[in-house]
Amino acid sequence: SWSLLSEYAYITEFTSRAGEQVLLNDRYTDPLIIQKHREKKERETEMRSRGERFFNTRETNQRNQNIRLDQLFGPENGSKKVPRKAVILQGDSGSGKSVTAQKIVLDWASGELYAGFFDVVFHLRCKELNGLSGEMSLLDLLDCSLTPNEIGQILKDIPQRILFIIDGFDELMLSGTKESLPPKPDIISHSQAIVCSLLKGRMMRESFLLAIVCSLLKGRMMRESFLLVTTRSTAVDKLENVLKKPQCFVEIMGFSEKGVSEYFRKFFEDEEFSSQVYEQVKIHEMLYTACFIPVICWIICTIFKRKGKDGVVTSELTTTTSIFVDFVLTLLKHHSSLNQHDELNLLKDLGQLAESGTTKRQVLFSRNNLPKAISDLSNIPFLCTFHQQERIYLKEMFGFLHLSFQEFFTALFYMLTVKAEAKIKVKELLESAGNGRRNEHLLPVIRFLFGLSNKKVNRLIPGEHPKSTSTVIRAQLEKWISKVIEKNIMDRFYMSDFILHCLYELQDREILKKVMKLWERSGINIHWSLKGVDCQVVMYCLQYSSRIMSMEVKSNAKDLKMLHPVLCRCTTLSKEDNIEKRPMFLCLSDESVQKILKTLSGQTSVGNIRLVVRSISNANVDLTMNFLVKEKMGRRFRKNTEFDVNVDALLSFLSCVPGLTEVDIQAEYLTDIWTSKILSYLQVNPKISHIKCPELDEHMDSLLLFLHSVPGLKEVKVWLNNLIESWAAGLFTLFLSCSSLPHLQ
């Protein structure tokens, strides 16, 4: 075990150069491992979900189903059950199977896992086994610091305390199971004799390598030992045929939402840096969803780490499409044995499958749906498979890792198609998208098309077609997006967020300038929220806009500060927020109020201003008062607060606002003292013609008493959350007793 500690303590990353290694424990994050077969409906729901909803859906579906590494070989469903001799650890490509296998060996060697349960752990990597040839025996495969005689003695003496980890069964070049097994050995007295017989017999042909592995899996060798076999779902059927019983099936599903956050924290070490990157990625819903795959997390973190801490804010985020391209190329290089020509054909076949599913809104496929060229599923790292129980049969189903990858491969299919055919397909796609609401499911495909038309990204795609086809598609996309803005054919709800993202993915300054000028001339509002689009995307797209007619924003003070250069060019700026759900730390401090009012002072004209502050203080009252007087504003005033309210400061402030005619107050609660002070304020400020305060409906008696005292009352509008009988009677009495009141609303 001591020799394993040094060997397994480090991992080599995909981009590591000679001598560059990382401590496994500095990177390893517990994956989500479940002990059940997911049903079709559950899979479909997860595959169609995005962002936080995706992670929440998985957490809900897998509640009480996830297990820890130390539970893999425990008795199933109670202590009376027989311990599991063979465990299948299934997972999609890049989900962390191999790293988890290495972690098991490291923790066992350090005494943290399976202490007292396993005396020896042997780790066999199938990718390495494929390269072996010539004479060999089981002893040769079990390469460790012990001598062959010592290993042989251990295999004979304590087989029941040995764990074999066979990592990457899907990568084992296994043509057939029956042919790979050697002739059944003679049984002498007990199973150990079988082991001795096989150990002594040297294997003269390369195929005997597979015979050893398959005999080990089947239990023809070392029947009493334990097995942990990792594999992709596409090879589970083949594994079941050769794996001894009893078997246990568990699935590694990558990271949970908590796991994603923890991985980012471990990768960067710097808490502030980690938090900045995580929050920026989280805004990009499509990218954040893909982070359940550990390889995606590694790609994102590696890119940001090279930028450095300052790059998170100052430089542009690598596009979502480029991350997906990096992921595909990484899997092809490290999880596939195909040559470049076959890889290109594979991408085309996957794209064809993806397109057929996208047009039909289908995310799961039967074997009949698969293109004939896709025959060797073990060489396809982008598909997953499972068995669906239907009546008394098992139906084999296939799907992409997530709907986002299906959408990506659909767009990639157009890029890999010859120009003439691609032009027709893209034209049909853009026409089908309509106004965005009718065929909303096509918008991510269009967005990926913009990203694949990015010249830097396009150069990464293998083959000759993408280079020429992208020029045709880029022209189609430019014409289409100009038409969308000019004719305003897309729903306003979708248009701004979607177009800004598309332009950002394209990263073409000339097209960006043309589109933004057209947007300016059209006079259509730019409407976006930080839930759907990142500040970096907005800053990039609006940098060439000299004049922004109207922009509606949903964001916080921190983001507004970042957007300062853009906001100064807005003719009309509207900022909306859900006050009721706003946490206190997102409300404005006195310093933030000062910065915002200073920015607004530079505008040619300012309409309504809505500021959400932590509390009414003398400092922010003075700031707001000076601004209103200077800008000659103040006919209407609206106060929103959920926290500490200094009502005296508020009313003192309102009394100093010249020409104030309307007050709108929203508070979490309203006490009798506050009600009395507000009504007294109205008595000494007759110019106030409108006051709106929903909380006053809890103090109706005080309100009615005040209204009776107002001479010459001409109009009353009352908004009530609930109208009870006594309040209705009081309002009716007011109407009858006040001769100057023509109507009551």
Secondary structure by P-SEA (a helix, b strand, c coil): caaaaaaacccccccccccccccccccccccccccccccaaaaaaaaaccaaaaaaaaaaaacccccccccccccccccccccccbbbbcccccccaaaaaaaaaaaaaacccccccccbbbbbbaaaaaaccccccccccccccccaaaaaaaaacccccbbbbbccccccccccccccccccccccccaaaaaaaaaaccccccaaaaaaaaaaaaccccccbbbbbbbcccaaaaaaacccccbbbbbbccccaaaaaaaaaaaaccaaaaaaaaaaaaaaaaaaaacccaaaaaaaaaaaaaaccccccccccccaaaaaaaaaaaaaaccccccaaaaaaaaaaaaaaaaaaaaaccccccccccccccccccccccbbbbbbbcccbbbbbbbcccaaaaaaaaaaaaaaccaaaaaaaaaaaaaaaccccccccaaaaaaaaaaaacaaaaaaccccccaaaaaaaaaaaaaaaaaaaaaccccccccaaaaaaaaaaaccaaaaaaaaaaaaaaccccccccccccaaaaaaaacccccccbbbbbbcaaaaaaaaaaaaaccbbbbbcccccccccccccaaaaaaaaaaaaacccccbbbbbcccccaaaaaaaaaaaaaaccccbbbbbbccccaaaaaaaaaaacccccbbbbbcccccaaaaaaaaaaaaacccccbbbbcccccaaaaaaaaaaacccccbbbbbbccccaaaaaaaaaaaaacccccccc
